Amino acid sequence: MVDQASAPSGSRSVTGNAPAFESISAQAEPLDISQDRQFATLAHLGGVAGALPSYLIHRTLGDRGPFTRQESREALNFSLLPTLIILVGIALSLIPAVGWVFALVAALTWVVLAVQSVIAGIKVNQ
């Protein structure tokens, strides 16, 4: 049994009707409109680095904002195939004599992905 006289003046007892301490809620708060738009834009702009940024935004913030969920899914769907083409092109560029062709394909695919990601990010932000 806890002696309430020995407890500090600001604390509550364990046996009382209130918890021993107060903490932050386990549920994350929903994103406000500006944050929702910001993370949706970042999901598209992250396409410059491949599919990983949009995947991480979708997994971590998708439940907190409907616009972020929708746009990060679209960014992931758009950037997944070019990312795979780039990775395969980089791996095949190690082949002697014809590797330069695969390296060129990977580089051109990245340029197209980067340009399209920036365009999509600008359109989402408007």
N, CA, C and O of each residue as an XYZ file, in Angstrom:
504
protein
N       0.841     -1.170      0.000
C       0.000      0.000      0.000
C       0.883      1.229      0.000
O       1.898      1.276      0.696
N       0.492      2.231     -0.790
C       1.294      3.432     -0.942
C       0.849      4.461      0.084
O      -0.341      4.723      0.257
N       1.824      5.028      0.751
C       1.530      6.068      1.729
C       1.393      7.393      0.994
O       2.362      7.875      0.408
N       0.222      7.981      1.016
C      -0.014      9.199      0.257
C       0.662     10.401      0.884
O       0.895     11.399      0.201
N       0.971     10.335      2.124
C       1.625     11.465      2.782
C       3.064     11.600      2.303
O       3.604     12.705      2.265
N       3.701     10.462      1.929
C       5.093     10.527      1.510
C       5.246     10.806      0.025
O       6.364     11.022     -0.442
N       4.144     10.809     -0.738
C       4.225     11.075     -2.167
C       4.459     12.560     -2.401
O       3.978     13.390     -1.629
N       5.196     12.908     -3.461
C       5.406     14.325     -3.773
C       4.069     15.016     -4.027
O       3.071     14.374     -4.355
N       4.073     16.321     -3.871
C       2.815     17.072     -3.908
C       2.132     17.024     -5.273
O       0.906     17.118     -5.330
N       2.871     16.881     -6.370
C       2.256     16.907     -7.696
C       1.902     15.546     -8.241
O       1.270     15.470     -9.294
N       2.278     14.462     -7.576
C       2.026     13.131     -8.134
C       0.736     12.553     -7.579
O       0.219     13.003     -6.557
N       0.237     11.557     -8.270
C      -0.979     10.881     -7.843
C      -0.616      9.481     -7.379
O       0.388      8.913     -7.809
N      -1.411      8.953     -6.531
C      -1.110      7.621     -6.012
C      -1.489      6.559     -7.032
O      -2.334      6.781     -7.900
N      -0.852      5.406     -6.914
C      -1.123      4.283     -7.796
C      -2.489      3.686     -7.486
O      -3.159      3.168     -8.379
N      -2.901      3.754     -6.230
C      -4.171      3.152     -5.844
C      -5.360      4.058     -6.115
O      -6.501      3.616     -5.977
N      -5.136      5.297     -6.491
C      -6.234      6.226     -6.750
C      -6.934      5.897     -8.066
O      -6.614      4.906     -8.723
N      -7.888      6.738     -8.437
C      -8.639      6.482     -9.656
C      -7.948      7.013    -10.907
O      -8.436      6.759    -12.008
N      -6.848      7.730    -10.794
C      -6.117      8.261    -11.941
C      -4.852      7.427    -12.168
O      -4.336      6.819    -11.231
N      -4.354      7.397    -13.402
C      -3.115      6.649    -13.656
C      -1.924      7.295    -12.964
O      -1.962      8.471    -12.603
N      -0.862      6.509    -12.784
C       0.324      7.006    -12.101
C       1.015      8.091    -12.906
O       1.656      8.971    -12.331
N       0.899      8.047    -14.207
C       1.479      9.083    -15.060
C       0.621      9.211    -16.307
O      -0.148      8.311    -16.647
N       0.762     10.321    -16.968
C       0.038     10.543    -18.207
C       1.038     10.494    -19.344
O       2.176     10.942    -19.201
N       0.615      9.953    -20.468
C       1.537      9.824    -21.589
C       0.855     10.260    -22.870
O      -0.316     10.639    -22.876
N       1.600     10.197    -23.935
C       1.092     10.544    -25.252
C       0.243      9.391    -25.764
O       0.537      8.227    -25.490
N      -0.786      9.707    -26.492
C      -1.669      8.692    -27.055
C      -0.900      7.795    -28.010
O       0.019      8.250    -28.692
N      -1.268      6.533    -28.061
C      -0.613      5.588    -28.962
C      -1.006      5.827    -30.409
O      -0.275      5.428    -31.316
N      -2.129      6.462    -30.643
C      -2.583      6.768    -31.986
C      -2.000      8.105    -32.437
O      -2.064      9.101    -31.716
N      -1.430      8.107    -33.642
C      -0.898      9.350    -34.186
C      -2.046     10.242    -34.630
O      -3.074      9.761    -35.108
N      -1.861     11.529    -34.468
C      -2.905     12.470    -34.859
C      -2.965     12.569    -36.373
O      -1.941     12.421    -37.040
N      -4.142     12.815    -36.926
C      -4.244     12.975    -38.381
C      -3.491     14.216    -38.850
O      -3.330     15.183    -38.105
N      -3.039     14.169    -40.091
C      -2.325     15.307    -40.659
C      -3.312     16.426    -40.962
O      -4.445     16.177    -41.376
N      -2.869     17.660    -40.751
C      -3.729     18.754    -41.183
C      -3.579     18.924    -42.698
O      -2.773     18.231    -43.319
N      -4.329     19.820    -43.283
C      -4.385     19.931    -44.749
C      -3.028     20.283    -45.343
O      -2.635     19.712    -46.360
N      -2.315     21.205    -44.730
C      -1.012     21.605    -45.285
C       0.012     20.480    -45.155
O       0.812     20.277    -46.068
N       0.007     19.748    -44.051
C       0.922     18.622    -43.904
C       0.565     17.495    -44.874
O       1.448     16.838    -45.424
N      -0.729     17.279    -45.078
C      -1.178     16.251    -46.001
C      -0.671     16.560    -47.410
O      -0.172     15.671    -48.100
N      -0.797     17.797    -47.829
C      -0.326     18.210    -49.158
C       1.207     18.131    -49.227
O       1.765     17.736    -50.251
N       1.877     18.506    -48.144
C       3.340     18.488    -48.123
C       3.879     17.074    -48.293
O       4.785     16.855    -49.097
N       3.341     16.116    -47.555
C       3.848     14.749    -47.653
C       3.447     14.085    -48.964
O       4.171     13.225    -49.465
N       2.297     14.474    -49.529
C       1.923     13.966    -50.849
C       2.899     14.480    -51.905
O       3.286     13.742    -52.812
N       3.293     15.742    -51.785
C       4.272     16.310    -52.717
C       5.625     15.629    -52.551
O       6.290     15.318    -53.540
N       6.033     15.398    -51.312
C       7.319     14.723    -51.073
C       7.326     13.299    -51.596
O       8.370     12.803    -52.020
N       6.176     12.630    -51.573
C       6.102     11.270    -52.108
C       6.410     11.284    -53.599
O       7.108     10.400    -54.095
N       5.895     12.281    -54.318
C       6.176     12.367    -55.751
C       7.605     12.830    -56.013
O       8.280     12.289    -56.888
N       8.067     13.822    -55.265
C       9.428     14.314    -55.474
C      10.472     13.264    -55.095
O      11.585     13.276    -55.619
N      10.117     12.368    -54.197
C      11.027     11.300    -53.814
C      11.295     10.320    -54.942
O      12.225      9.517    -54.855
N      10.492     10.373    -56.004
C      10.714      9.514    -57.165
C      12.073      9.737    -57.800
O      12.560      8.872    -58.529
N      12.692     10.872    -57.540
C      14.045     11.118    -58.041
C      15.009     10.086    -57.462
O      15.989      9.722    -58.111
N      14.741      9.618    -56.259
C      15.581      8.611    -55.611
C      15.042      7.198    -55.801
O      15.612      6.250    -55.259
N      13.969      7.035    -56.550
C      13.408      5.706    -56.792
C      12.082      5.518    -56.069
O      11.429      6.487    -55.682
N      11.697      4.268    -55.894
C      10.401      3.939    -55.319
C      10.417      3.925    -53.785
O       9.356      3.965    -53.163
N      11.573      3.871    -53.184
C      11.662      3.741    -51.726
C      11.048      4.911    -50.949
O      10.328      4.658    -49.984
N      11.290      6.178    -51.313
C      10.675      7.266    -50.533
C       9.153      7.231    -50.535
O       8.533      7.433    -49.491
N       8.542      6.979    -51.684
C       7.076      6.940    -51.724
C       6.546      5.737    -50.954
O       5.474      5.813    -50.354
N       7.281      4.630    -50.962
C       6.868      3.457    -50.180
C       6.918      3.770    -48.684
O       5.994      3.428    -47.947
N       7.974      4.406    -48.245
C       8.109      4.734    -46.823
C       7.051      5.743    -46.381
O       6.503      5.624    -45.285
N       6.762      6.728    -47.218
C       5.724      7.703    -46.879
C       4.368      7.016    -46.818
O       3.565      7.297    -45.928
N       4.113      6.120    -47.760
C       2.827      5.415    -47.757
C       2.671      4.544    -46.512
O       1.599      4.513    -45.908
N       3.727      3.842    -46.128
C       3.653      2.952    -44.969
C       3.584      3.712    -43.649
O       2.885      3.283    -42.731
N       4.294      4.833    -43.537
C       4.353      5.522    -42.252
C       3.274      6.584    -42.085
O       2.775      6.775    -40.975
N       2.902      7.277    -43.150
C       1.973      8.392    -43.032
C       0.661      8.180    -43.768
O      -0.217      9.040    -43.704
N       0.502      7.067    -44.461
C      -0.698      6.832    -45.248
C      -1.963      6.766    -44.428
O      -3.028      7.154    -44.906
N      -1.872      6.284    -43.206
C      -3.059      6.177    -42.358
C      -3.465      7.512    -41.742
O      -4.573      7.652    -41.226
N      -2.575      8.480    -41.797
C      -2.849      9.753    -41.129
C      -3.462     10.800    -42.045
O      -4.031     11.778    -41.560
N      -3.360     10.618    -43.368
C      -3.922     11.604    -44.288
C      -4.414     10.948    -45.565
O      -3.671     10.192    -46.191
N      -5.651     11.217    -45.967
C      -6.186     10.571    -47.170
C      -5.487     11.009    -48.453
O      -5.286     10.191    -49.350
N      -5.115     12.283    -48.558
C      -4.436     12.760    -49.755
C      -3.036     12.166    -49.836
O      -2.583     11.790    -50.917
N      -2.351     12.078    -48.708
C      -1.030     11.450    -48.676
C      -1.122      9.985    -49.056
O      -0.277      9.491    -49.802
N      -2.130      9.279    -48.560
C      -2.308      7.868    -48.889
C      -2.514      7.686    -50.392
O      -1.889      6.822    -51.007
N      -3.385      8.496    -50.977
C      -3.685      8.370    -52.397
C      -2.469      8.716    -53.262
O      -2.115      7.961    -54.167
N      -1.846      9.836    -52.989
C      -0.741     10.288    -53.832
C       0.524      9.465    -53.637
O       1.271      9.259    -54.593
N       0.781      8.991    -52.425
C       1.965      8.149    -52.236
C       1.781      6.797    -52.921
O       2.751      6.214    -53.407
N       0.551      6.295    -52.966
C       0.284      5.057    -53.696
C       0.490      5.272    -55.192
O       1.081      4.427    -55.865
N       0.007      6.398    -55.713
C       0.206      6.695    -57.129
C       1.690      6.871    -57.452
O       2.159      6.390    -58.484
N       2.426      7.552    -56.584
C       3.859      7.748    -56.808
C       4.596      6.420    -56.773
O       5.514      6.191    -57.560
N       4.193      5.546    -55.858
C       4.822      4.231    -55.782
C       4.533      3.412    -57.035
O       5.439      2.794    -57.595
N       3.290      3.404    -57.474
C       2.935      2.661    -58.684
C       3.673      3.196    -59.900
O       4.082      2.424    -60.768
N       3.847      4.508    -59.971
C       4.534      5.096    -61.111
C       6.028      4.807    -61.090
O       6.615      4.530    -62.136
N       6.648      4.865    -59.930
C       8.112      4.777    -59.862
C       8.645      3.360    -59.683
O       9.855      3.151    -59.772
N       7.787      2.392    -59.435
C       8.277      1.040    -59.175
C       8.926      0.401    -60.403
O      10.043     -0.108    -60.305
N       8.261      0.415    -61.544
C       8.825     -0.205    -62.749
C      10.109      0.479    -63.212
O      11.086     -0.216    -63.489
N      10.154      1.818    -63.309
C      11.431      2.439    -63.682
C      12.558      2.147    -62.689
O      13.715      2.012    -63.088
N      12.230      2.049    -61.415
C      13.259      1.722    -60.427
C      13.825      0.329    -60.674
O      15.035      0.118    -60.594
N      12.947     -0.613    -60.972
C      13.417     -1.973    -61.280
C      14.252     -1.998    -62.554
O      15.261     -2.700    -62.623
N      13.836     -1.233    -63.565
C      14.619     -1.164    -64.809
C      16.002     -0.581    -64.533
O      17.000     -1.057    -65.073
N      16.057      0.429    -63.706
C      17.346      1.044    -63.368
C      18.240      0.050    -62.630
O      19.424     -0.069    -62.946
N      17.689     -0.659    -61.659
C      18.497     -1.623    -60.896
C      19.002     -2.760    -61.776
O      20.157     -3.171    -61.660
N      18.142     -3.270    -62.656
C      18.569     -4.335    -63.566
C      19.610     -3.804    -64.551
O      20.583     -4.490    -64.862
N      19.402     -2.586    -65.037
C      20.374     -1.983    -65.943
C      21.732     -1.797    -65.294
O      22.764     -2.019    -65.927
N      21.737     -1.393    -64.043
C      23.010     -1.235    -63.329
C      23.695     -2.588    -63.156
O      24.907     -2.704    -63.338
N      22.915     -3.612    -62.804
C      23.499     -4.947    -62.628
C      24.050     -5.488    -63.941
O      25.127     -6.083    -63.967
N      23.308     -5.280    -65.042
C      23.762     -5.795    -66.337
C      24.862     -4.947    -66.957
O      25.508     -5.377    -67.912
N      25.081     -3.758    -66.432
C      26.150     -2.918    -66.970
C      27.533     -3.478    -66.641
O      28.538     -3.007    -67.174
N      27.584     -4.460    -65.785
C      28.868     -5.077    -65.440
C      29.332     -6.091    -66.485
O      30.460     -6.578    -66.418
N      28.470     -6.409    -67.448
C      28.831     -7.351    -68.510
C      29.825     -6.668    -69.448
O      29.564     -5.567    -69.934
N      30.951     -7.307    -69.702
C      31.938     -6.700    -70.598
C      31.394     -6.567    -72.024
O      30.568     -7.373    -72.451
N      31.839     -5.589    -72.730
C      31.569     -5.317    -74.137
C      30.173     -4.757    -74.400
O      30.047     -3.894    -75.269
N      29.130     -5.183    -73.717
C      27.789     -4.654    -73.965
C      27.220     -3.950    -72.738
O      26.083     -3.479    -72.771
N      27.974     -3.873    -71.682
C      27.486     -3.264    -70.449
C      27.150     -1.798    -70.599
O      26.284     -1.281    -69.893
N      27.831     -1.118    -71.517
C      27.571      0.302    -71.702
C      26.143      0.557    -72.187
O      25.561      1.597    -71.880
N      25.577     -0.383    -72.939
C      24.203     -0.230    -73.420
C      23.237     -0.242    -72.234
O      22.328      0.585    -72.159
N      23.438     -1.177    -71.315
C      22.569     -1.268    -70.144
C      22.763     -0.075    -69.216
O      21.807      0.398    -68.602
N      23.994      0.409    -69.112
C      24.255      1.593    -68.302
C      23.560      2.812    -68.905
O      23.031      3.649    -68.174
N      23.559      2.914    -70.218
C      22.887      4.014    -70.894
C      21.366      3.938    -70.697
O      20.716      4.954    -70.452
N      20.812      2.735    -70.806
C      19.381      2.548    -70.573
C      19.021      2.927    -69.139
O      18.006      3.585    -68.910
N      19.838      2.520    -68.177
C      19.581      2.850    -66.772
C      19.651      4.358    -66.544
O      18.821      4.913    -65.825
N      20.625      5.018    -67.144
C      20.770      6.463    -66.974
C      19.601      7.216    -67.605
O      19.059      8.138    -66.995
N      19.211      6.839    -68.808
C      18.089      7.503    -69.469
C      16.777      7.260    -68.720
O      15.940      8.158    -68.626
N      16.598      6.065    -68.196
C      15.397      5.766    -67.411
C      15.359      6.615    -66.154
O      14.294      7.097    -65.768
N      16.505      6.807    -65.508
C      16.540      7.639    -64.313
C      16.213      9.086    -64.640
O      15.504      9.746    -63.880
N      16.722      9.593    -65.771
C      16.439     10.975    -66.154
C      14.943     11.160    -66.387
O      14.364     12.145    -65.929
N      14.314     10.224    -67.094
C      12.871     10.302    -67.346
C      12.105     10.228    -66.027
O      11.166     10.996    -65.816
N      12.490      9.325    -65.148
C      11.829      9.189    -63.853
C      11.973     10.463    -63.026
O      11.010     10.905    -62.398
N      13.155     11.052    -63.020
C      13.393     12.267    -62.241
C      12.553     13.428    -62.766
O      11.938     14.153    -61.984
N      12.524     13.605    -64.075
C      11.759     14.707    -64.657
C      10.268     14.521    -64.395
O       9.586     15.466    -63.999
N       9.765     13.323    -64.609
C       8.339     13.058    -64.390
C       7.970     13.187    -62.909
O       6.868     13.635    -62.592
N       8.853     12.811    -62.013
C       8.585     12.940    -60.584
C       8.494     14.400    -60.163
O       7.636     14.766    -59.360
N       9.375     15.233    -60.700
C       9.329     16.660    -60.371
C       8.054     17.294    -60.926
O       7.414     18.101    -60.252
N       7.690     16.929    -62.148
C       6.448     17.456    -62.733
C       5.237     17.029    -61.892
O       4.357     17.843    -61.610
N       5.197     15.762    -61.496
C       4.086     15.279    -60.678
C       4.062     15.967    -59.314
O       2.988     16.293    -58.809
N       5.226     16.191    -58.714
C       5.286     16.890    -57.434
C       4.770     18.312    -57.523
O       4.095     18.789    -56.611
N       5.083     18.995    -58.620
C       4.600     20.363    -58.810
C       3.080     20.370    -58.984
O       2.393     21.224    -58.424
N       2.557     19.418    -59.762
C       1.105     19.367    -59.980
C       0.348     19.026    -58.692
O      -0.731     19.567    -58.450
N       0.896     18.146    -57.875
C       0.236     17.789    -56.621
C       0.217     18.967    -55.663
O      -0.736     19.132    -54.901
N       1.252     19.782    -55.693
C       1.354     20.908    -54.774
C       0.427     22.056    -55.146
O       0.189     22.939    -54.322
N      -0.092     22.066    -56.343
C      -0.978     23.169    -56.770
C      -2.385     23.001    -56.276
O      -3.241     23.842    -56.551
